[in-house]
Amino acid sequence: MTETQWLTADEQRMWRAYLDSMRMLVTRLDQQLARDAGISLTDYELLVTLSEAPERRMRMSMLATAVTATRSGVTRAINRLVESGWVERVPCPDDRRGALAVLTDAGAAKLADASPGHVAEVRTNVFDVLSPRDVERLTSTYSEMRSHMSETAPRR
């Protein structure tokens, strides 16, 4: 059995500051979208992901992977978006068991309406407090972390 390598005081301060800031940021972004656009941050992320996909469509399982959510969580969120008319669920043409989520024109319009306020909230709470050098460093750091976790992710 290996001995636990506890975090140093500096590592602990960084870790807690990171967790607190990310939780606060997600809360603020979710509140802003709910207040100004009547959607959740999860809904917004799904609409963005579909808007960037070829033909504004994506297989449900790939959508879950793209937004790092569970399949059941994405299914529930997509059901809400379908009920709102912002997404359609259609059968996958090459696999009868699969389904595609397709962004509708109404969904694209909702995304276009919600985006300016969301971007302003991101800018206020993230980029306005960072220098260009900070942005460079954090981009590099978070990209390395994402790559590491993608490469070492357990298989589902």
N, C-alpha and C positions, 0 to 999 in steps of 0.2 A: 504494500500500500504506500502511495506517495504522500508526502507531507503537503498540506495546503500551503500554497504560496500566497499569503494574504497581500492585499493591496497596501502600498505605502500610503502615507498621509497625503502626499501630492496626488497620487493616483486616485485615492478615495475622494478628494475634493473635486478633481476633474470629472470622475464618474458621476458623482451626485449632481454636480452642476449641469452636466450633459442630460441626465435623466430628468431633472427638474425643468430645464429649459425646453426639452422636447415635449414633455407632458403639457407644459403651459402653452407652448406654441400650438400643439394639436387642439387643445381646448379652445384657444382664441380663434383659430381658423374655422373650427366647427361652429362656434358661436356666431362668427361673422357671416358664414354661409347660411346658417339657419335664419338669422335675423334679416339679412338683405336679399336672399335668394330662395329661402324656403327649402333648402336641401342640406344634406349632411356632407361632411368632408369625404366620407366613403362614396356617396353618390357622385360627388364632383370628380373624384379620382377615377371612378369607372367611366364617366362621360368623357373625361380627357383621354383615357386610354383607348376607348373606342374611337374617338375622333382622330387619333393618330394611327389607327390600324388601317391596313389596306381595305378599301371599300367600306370603311367605318364598321367593320365586322370582325368578330373574333370568336373562336371556339371558347365555350364556357370554361373548360379546364385550363386553357392558356390564359384566359382573363384572370382567373384566380391566381395563377403563378405570377402574372405581370404586376398585380397589385399586392402581392405577398399576403393573400388572405386564404382562408379555408374555402373549399368548394361550396360547403353549405352556407357559409357567410355570404359568398358572392351570389349564390342562388337566391337567398332572401333579399339581398339588395337589388338584384336584377328584377325580381318580382315587383318590388316597389317602383322601379323605373319603368317597367312594362305597364303597370297600372296607371302611371302618370302620362303614358304615351311617348316617353322619351327614348325608349328602347323597344325593339321587337325581338322575340325569340323565334328563331326559325330552325327547322331540321338541318342538320349537316348533310350536304349533298353526297359526300363520300363515305359517310358512316351513319347509319340509321339510328344508332344509339346516342350519337352526339347531338349537341345543339349549338347554334351560333347566337350570339347577342349582336344585334345590329342597331347602331345609333340612327334614330329617325331624324327627319328635318326638324321636328319640334324639339328633340333632344339637343341637336346642334344649336338651335336658337337659345335654349335654356342655358347651355354652356356659355354661349357668347354673352348672354346677359349677366351671368354669375361671375365671369372671369375678371372684369376690371376691379371689382371690390375685393376679390380674393387676392389678386396680384398686389393690390395696394396694401392689404393686410400682411402679406408675406414680406413686401419691401419694408414696411414700417417695423416689423418685429424681427427681421433677419438682416437684410442687406443695408439698411440705414445705420446699423450699429457695427458693421464690419468694414474694414478697409479693403481695397482691391487685393492686397497681399493676403489678408485673412481669407478672402474668397478663394484665392489660388490654393492656399494651404489646406483649407477645409475640403475643397473639391478633391484634391489629391488624397487626403486622409480617408474621406468617406468612400471614395472609389476603391481604394485598397481594401478597406473593411468589407465593402460589398462584394468585391471579387473573392476575397478569402472565404466569406460565408457562402457564396454561391458555389464555390469549388468544394467546400466541405459539407454541404447540406446533406442531411440524411435523405435517402430515397423514400418516396411515398409509395 
